[in-house]
Amino acid sequence: MIPALAMFSSMPWWAWAGFLAFVALMLALDLGVFNRKAHVVSLKEALAWCAVWFGLAMAFNLLVALKMPDTAAGKPALEFFTGYIVEMCLSVDNVFVFIVIFQYFRVEPKHQHRVLFWGILGAVVMRALFIFAGISLINAFHWIIYVFGAFLVYTGVKLALPKKADGFEPEKNPAVKLARRFIPVTNHFEGGRFFTRVGGRLHATPMFLVLLIVETTDVMFALDSIPAVIAITRNEFIVFTSNIFAILGLRSLYFAVAGIMQLFRYLNIGLAVILCFVGVKMIISHYYPIDIRISLGIIGTVLAASILASVLIPQNRQPE
Protein backbone atom coordinates (compact mmCIF):
# COMPACT_ATOMS: atom_id res chain seq x y z
CA MET A 1 0.00 0.00 0.00
CA ILE A 2 1.20 3.52 -0.77
CA PRO A 3 2.45 5.05 2.52
CA ALA A 4 0.38 8.22 2.02
CA LEU A 5 -2.78 6.11 1.73
CA ALA A 6 -1.89 3.70 4.51
CA MET A 7 -2.80 6.35 7.07
CA PHE A 8 -6.46 6.00 6.09
CA SER A 9 -6.53 2.19 6.24
CA SER A 10 -7.95 1.96 9.78
CA MET A 11 -11.26 3.49 8.66
CA PRO A 12 -13.25 3.08 5.42
CA TRP A 13 -13.09 5.92 2.92
CA TRP A 14 -16.77 6.75 3.39
CA ALA A 15 -16.16 7.53 7.08
CA TRP A 16 -13.58 10.15 6.15
CA ALA A 17 -15.74 11.48 3.30
CA GLY A 18 -18.81 11.64 5.55
CA PHE A 19 -16.98 13.55 8.29
CA LEU A 20 -15.43 16.02 5.84
CA ALA A 21 -18.85 16.55 4.23
CA PHE A 22 -20.31 17.27 7.69
CA VAL A 23 -17.55 19.83 8.38
CA ALA A 24 -18.14 21.51 5.01
CA LEU A 25 -21.90 21.64 5.64
CA MET A 26 -21.53 23.16 9.11
CA LEU A 27 -19.07 25.79 7.86
CA ALA A 28 -21.39 26.67 4.97
CA LEU A 29 -24.36 27.03 7.34
CA ASP A 30 -22.25 29.07 9.75
CA LEU A 31 -21.09 31.69 7.25
CA GLY A 32 -23.93 31.55 4.73
CA VAL A 33 -26.95 31.32 7.03
CA PHE A 34 -26.39 32.01 10.73
CA ASN A 35 -23.72 34.68 10.31
CA ARG A 36 -24.57 36.01 6.89
CA LYS A 37 -24.61 39.57 8.21
CA ALA A 38 -21.75 40.95 10.29
CA HIS A 39 -22.89 41.50 13.87
CA VAL A 40 -21.55 41.65 17.39
CA VAL A 41 -21.75 38.20 18.99
CA SER A 42 -23.27 38.53 22.45
CA LEU A 43 -22.26 36.42 25.43
CA LYS A 44 -25.65 34.69 25.36
CA GLU A 45 -25.29 33.79 21.67
CA ALA A 46 -21.71 32.59 22.20
CA LEU A 47 -22.69 30.33 25.10
CA ALA A 48 -25.59 28.94 23.06
CA TRP A 49 -23.26 28.07 20.19
CA CYS A 50 -20.76 26.53 22.62
CA ALA A 51 -23.58 24.24 23.76
CA VAL A 52 -24.47 23.41 20.13
CA TRP A 53 -20.90 22.48 19.19
CA PHE A 54 -20.46 20.45 22.38
CA GLY A 55 -23.74 18.65 21.69
CA LEU A 56 -22.66 17.81 18.13
CA ALA A 57 -19.31 16.53 19.42
CA MET A 58 -21.04 14.31 21.98
CA ALA A 59 -23.47 13.02 19.34
CA PHE A 60 -20.47 12.09 17.20
CA ASN A 61 -18.87 10.49 20.26
CA LEU A 62 -21.99 8.33 20.66
CA LEU A 63 -21.71 7.33 17.00
CA VAL A 64 -18.08 6.37 17.58
CA ALA A 65 -19.12 4.26 20.58
CA LEU A 66 -21.73 2.43 18.48
CA LYS A 67 -19.63 1.92 15.34
CA MET A 68 -16.15 1.52 16.86
CA PRO A 69 -16.42 -0.84 19.86
CA ASP A 70 -13.63 -1.19 22.41
CA THR A 71 -10.83 -3.57 21.49
CA ALA A 72 -7.52 -4.65 22.98
CA ALA A 73 -5.90 -1.90 20.89
CA GLY A 74 -7.92 0.89 22.48
CA LYS A 75 -11.23 2.45 23.52
CA PRO A 76 -12.15 4.79 20.63
CA ALA A 77 -15.13 6.53 22.27
CA LEU A 78 -13.25 7.31 25.48
CA GLU A 79 -10.17 8.33 23.50
CA PHE A 80 -12.27 10.72 21.39
CA PHE A 81 -13.80 12.32 24.48
CA THR A 82 -10.43 12.70 26.21
CA GLY A 83 -8.78 14.11 23.09
CA TYR A 84 -11.67 16.52 22.59
CA ILE A 85 -11.50 17.80 26.18
CA VAL A 86 -7.70 18.22 26.01
CA GLU A 87 -7.93 20.12 22.73
CA MET A 88 -10.74 22.35 24.05
CA CYS A 89 -8.68 23.17 27.16
CA LEU A 90 -5.63 24.05 25.10
CA SER A 91 -7.81 26.13 22.76
CA VAL A 92 -8.47 28.55 25.62
CA ASP A 93 -4.85 29.68 25.33
CA ASN A 94 -5.50 30.44 21.64
CA VAL A 95 -8.47 32.54 22.70
CA PHE A 96 -6.40 34.81 24.95
CA VAL A 97 -3.97 35.47 22.08
CA PHE A 98 -6.85 36.17 19.68
CA ILE A 99 -8.18 38.76 22.15
CA VAL A 100 -4.79 40.49 22.16
CA ILE A 101 -4.59 40.39 18.34
CA PHE A 102 -8.03 41.95 17.88
CA GLN A 103 -7.35 44.61 20.51
CA TYR A 104 -3.96 45.46 19.00
CA PHE A 105 -5.37 45.98 15.49
CA ARG A 106 -8.64 47.46 16.82
CA VAL A 107 -10.78 45.03 14.84
CA GLU A 108 -14.46 45.89 15.22
CA PRO A 109 -16.35 43.22 17.21
CA LYS A 110 -18.84 42.71 14.38
CA HIS A 111 -16.02 41.65 11.99
CA GLN A 112 -14.15 39.37 14.39
CA HIS A 113 -16.29 36.34 13.58
CA ARG A 114 -15.38 36.61 9.88
CA VAL A 115 -11.66 36.58 10.66
CA LEU A 116 -12.03 33.59 12.97
CA PHE A 117 -14.14 31.73 10.39
CA TRP A 118 -11.50 31.91 7.66
CA GLY A 119 -8.71 31.43 10.18
CA ILE A 120 -10.27 28.23 11.46
CA LEU A 121 -10.95 26.99 7.92
CA GLY A 122 -7.21 27.24 7.29
CA ALA A 123 -6.54 25.61 10.66
CA VAL A 124 -8.59 22.54 9.64
CA VAL A 125 -6.30 22.00 6.64
CA MET A 126 -3.06 22.67 8.51
CA ARG A 127 -3.95 20.46 11.46
CA ALA A 128 -4.89 17.59 9.14
CA LEU A 129 -1.39 17.77 7.64
CA PHE A 130 0.21 17.98 11.09
CA ILE A 131 -1.78 15.05 12.47
CA PHE A 132 -1.03 12.66 9.63
CA ALA A 133 2.62 13.73 9.50
CA GLY A 134 3.02 13.27 13.26
CA ILE A 135 1.42 9.82 13.37
CA SER A 136 3.37 8.71 10.30
CA LEU A 137 6.64 9.82 11.91
CA ILE A 138 5.84 7.97 15.14
CA ASN A 139 4.93 4.81 13.21
CA ALA A 140 8.12 5.03 11.14
CA PHE A 141 10.49 6.22 13.88
CA HIS A 142 9.27 5.21 17.33
CA TRP A 143 11.94 7.27 19.11
CA ILE A 144 10.20 10.48 17.96
CA ILE A 145 7.56 9.81 20.62
CA TYR A 146 10.17 10.73 23.24
CA VAL A 147 10.91 13.99 21.39
CA PHE A 148 7.19 14.85 21.33
CA GLY A 149 6.86 13.97 25.00
CA ALA A 150 9.85 16.08 26.04
CA PHE A 151 8.52 18.99 23.96
CA LEU A 152 5.17 18.83 25.76
CA VAL A 153 6.87 18.84 29.17
CA TYR A 154 9.00 21.81 28.11
CA THR A 155 5.92 23.64 26.82
CA GLY A 156 4.05 22.92 30.06
CA VAL A 157 6.86 24.35 32.18
CA LYS A 158 7.13 27.40 29.91
CA LEU A 159 3.36 27.95 30.10
CA ALA A 160 3.45 27.97 33.90
CA LEU A 161 6.10 30.69 34.02
CA PRO A 162 4.90 34.32 34.25
CA LYS A 163 4.83 36.21 30.96
CA LYS A 164 5.77 39.79 30.22
CA ALA A 165 2.78 42.03 29.60
CA ASP A 166 4.36 43.41 26.40
CA GLY A 167 5.67 40.09 25.10
CA PHE A 168 3.30 39.83 22.12
CA GLU A 169 4.13 42.00 19.11
CA PRO A 170 1.97 41.11 16.08
CA GLU A 171 3.92 43.35 13.69
CA LYS A 172 7.01 41.15 14.24
CA ASN A 173 5.14 38.09 12.99
CA PRO A 174 7.19 36.62 10.05
CA ALA A 175 4.05 36.12 7.95
CA VAL A 176 3.13 39.80 8.36
CA LYS A 177 6.64 40.92 7.39
CA LEU A 178 6.55 38.68 4.30
CA ALA A 179 3.10 39.93 3.30
CA ARG A 180 4.13 43.57 3.61
CA ARG A 181 7.15 42.88 1.40
CA PHE A 182 5.12 41.47 -1.50
CA ILE A 183 1.64 42.97 -1.08
CA PRO A 184 0.78 46.67 -0.63
CA VAL A 185 -1.32 47.17 2.49
CA THR A 186 -3.83 49.97 3.07
CA ASN A 187 -3.63 52.10 6.20
CA HIS A 188 -7.25 51.53 7.18
CA PHE A 189 -9.88 48.79 7.26
CA GLU A 190 -12.40 48.33 4.46
CA GLY A 191 -15.22 46.90 6.54
CA GLY A 192 -14.73 43.15 6.79
CA ARG A 193 -12.87 42.81 3.48
CA PHE A 194 -9.40 41.29 3.24
CA PHE A 195 -8.54 42.93 -0.11
CA THR A 196 -9.52 46.12 -1.92
CA ARG A 197 -8.48 48.06 -5.01
CA VAL A 198 -6.73 51.40 -4.77
CA GLY A 199 -6.14 53.20 -8.07
CA GLY A 200 -6.88 49.99 -9.94
CA ARG A 201 -4.24 48.05 -7.98
CA LEU A 202 -5.06 45.24 -5.58
CA HIS A 203 -4.17 46.01 -1.95
CA ALA A 204 -4.46 43.93 1.20
CA THR A 205 -6.24 45.52 4.14
CA PRO A 206 -5.14 45.36 7.80
CA MET A 207 -7.86 42.69 8.16
CA PHE A 208 -5.77 40.39 5.95
CA LEU A 209 -2.77 40.89 8.24
CA VAL A 210 -4.96 39.97 11.20
CA LEU A 211 -6.00 36.78 9.37
CA LEU A 212 -2.35 35.90 8.70
CA ILE A 213 -1.47 36.33 12.37
CA VAL A 214 -4.43 34.21 13.47
CA GLU A 215 -3.39 31.46 11.03
CA THR A 216 0.29 31.43 12.01
CA THR A 217 -0.57 31.64 15.72
CA ASP A 218 -2.80 28.58 15.39
CA VAL A 219 0.04 26.69 13.67
CA MET A 220 2.25 27.39 16.69
CA PHE A 221 -0.44 26.22 19.11
CA ALA A 222 -0.96 23.07 17.01
CA LEU A 223 2.64 22.09 17.78
CA ASP A 224 1.50 21.70 21.41
CA SER A 225 -2.03 20.37 21.08
CA ILE A 226 -1.59 17.73 18.38
CA PRO A 227 1.21 15.81 20.18
CA ALA A 228 -0.95 16.01 23.32
CA VAL A 229 -3.83 14.21 21.56
CA ILE A 230 -1.45 11.75 19.85
CA ALA A 231 -0.27 10.86 23.37
CA ILE A 232 -3.83 9.73 24.09
CA THR A 233 -4.43 7.67 20.94
CA ARG A 234 -2.63 6.73 17.70
CA ASN A 235 -5.91 6.24 15.82
CA GLU A 236 -5.62 8.97 13.17
CA PHE A 237 -9.40 9.13 12.68
CA ILE A 238 -9.99 9.77 16.39
CA VAL A 239 -7.13 12.30 16.59
CA PHE A 240 -8.40 14.16 13.52
CA THR A 241 -12.10 14.23 14.41
CA SER A 242 -11.60 15.20 18.07
CA ASN A 243 -9.21 17.96 17.01
CA ILE A 244 -11.51 19.33 14.31
CA PHE A 245 -14.59 19.32 16.57
CA ALA A 246 -12.65 21.38 19.11
CA ILE A 247 -11.49 23.77 16.38
CA LEU A 248 -15.02 24.19 15.02
CA GLY A 249 -16.18 25.34 18.44
CA LEU A 250 -13.24 27.69 18.90
CA ARG A 251 -15.04 30.78 17.54
CA SER A 252 -17.91 30.42 20.00
CA LEU A 253 -15.40 29.71 22.76
CA TYR A 254 -13.58 32.94 21.90
CA PHE A 255 -16.67 35.12 22.29
CA ALA A 256 -17.70 33.27 25.47
CA VAL A 257 -14.29 33.52 27.12
CA ALA A 258 -13.95 37.18 26.13
CA GLY A 259 -17.07 37.81 28.21
CA ILE A 260 -16.06 35.82 31.29
CA MET A 261 -12.25 36.04 31.31
CA GLN A 262 -12.11 36.41 35.09
CA LEU A 263 -13.12 32.75 35.50
CA PHE A 264 -9.89 31.55 33.86
CA ARG A 265 -7.15 33.31 35.83
CA TYR A 266 -5.53 30.03 36.92
CA LEU A 267 -6.31 28.01 33.80
CA ASN A 268 -2.76 28.45 32.48
CA ILE A 269 -1.46 26.59 35.53
CA GLY A 270 -3.95 23.80 34.91
CA LEU A 271 -2.98 23.60 31.23
CA ALA A 272 0.69 23.49 32.18
CA VAL A 273 0.06 20.51 34.48
CA ILE A 274 -2.00 18.76 31.77
CA LEU A 275 0.73 19.27 29.15
CA CYS A 276 3.40 17.96 31.51
CA PHE A 277 1.23 14.95 32.37
CA VAL A 278 0.55 13.95 28.75
CA GLY A 279 4.22 14.56 27.91
CA VAL A 280 5.35 12.20 30.67
CA LYS A 281 2.61 9.75 29.63
CA MET A 282 4.02 9.77 26.09
CA ILE A 283 7.61 9.29 27.27
CA ILE A 284 6.83 6.30 29.53
CA SER A 285 4.10 4.79 27.31
CA HIS A 286 6.37 1.97 26.10
CA TYR A 287 7.29 0.92 29.66
CA TYR A 288 4.32 1.97 31.82
CA PRO A 289 1.19 2.58 29.70
CA ILE A 290 -1.42 4.63 31.57
CA ASP A 291 -5.03 3.57 31.12
CA ILE A 292 -7.16 6.08 29.22
CA ARG A 293 -9.69 6.21 32.10
CA ILE A 294 -6.96 7.25 34.53
CA SER A 295 -5.77 9.89 32.06
CA LEU A 296 -9.27 11.30 31.70
CA GLY A 297 -9.71 11.40 35.48
CA ILE A 298 -6.44 13.27 36.01
CA ILE A 299 -7.14 15.77 33.20
CA GLY A 300 -10.68 16.40 34.44
CA THR A 301 -9.52 16.88 38.04
CA VAL A 302 -6.77 19.34 37.08
CA LEU A 303 -9.14 21.31 34.85
CA ALA A 304 -11.85 21.50 37.52
CA ALA A 305 -9.31 22.50 40.19
CA SER A 306 -7.91 25.35 38.07
CA ILE A 307 -11.39 26.76 37.36
CA LEU A 308 -12.43 26.42 41.02
CA ALA A 309 -9.24 28.19 42.11
CA SER A 310 -10.01 31.02 39.70
CA VAL A 311 -13.49 31.40 41.19
CA LEU A 312 -12.73 30.91 44.88
CA ILE A 313 -9.36 32.64 45.34
CA PRO A 314 -9.79 36.43 45.56
CA GLN A 315 -8.09 38.45 42.85
CA ASN A 316 -5.62 41.07 44.01
CA ARG A 317 -6.62 44.34 42.41
CA GLN A 318 -3.78 46.18 40.73
CA PRO A 319 -3.87 49.98 40.24
CA GLU A 320 -4.37 50.89 36.57
Summary of the structure (lengths in Angstrom):
residues: 320
radius of gyration: 20.3
end to end distance: 62.8
largest distance: 65.8
contacts: 985
relative contact order: 0.17
helix: 73%
strand: 3%
